[in-house]
Amino acid sequence: MPVNMPDGPLLEAAICADHHRQIETGAAWDWNWDRGEILMGSDATPRLKDFTIESRGDRSELGIENVILTLDLGRDGETVDLVRVRMTMEEVKELISALDQFQPPAG
C-alpha cells in the first residue's frame, strides 16, 4: 500500500486487506520511522480529536485565572486536562489562535 506522508515522501508498506480497508475508510494510523511499519489502534500516536477551554476564575484585562484546556484524544473518551492557574491575555490570544488552526480528523 502506498502511504502518503504529509509534507514527506511516498512510502510503501505491506498491510493486510482488513487494515487497508480500515485506513481507506478513515481509521487513524501512524508511521513508525524506526521500524518502517504502520501503527493502528492503541499502538498509534494519540491524535487530537476535539478540545474545550473554560475558565473557573476571575477575568480582567490582565488575564484569566484557572484556565482548563481539555483535549479529547479520541480513545474511548480518554481526555487530558491542562490547567493553568493564570494566563495573561497575550497567552490567551496565542492559545485561541493555535486552537483556531485545529482541524479535526476525518471520520
Secondary structure, 3 states (H helix, E strand, C coil): CEEECCCCCEEECCCCHHHHHHHHCCCCEEEECCCCEEEEHHHCCCCCCEEEEEECCCEECCEEEEEEEEEECCCCCCEEEEEEEEEEHHHHHHHHHHHHCCCCCCC
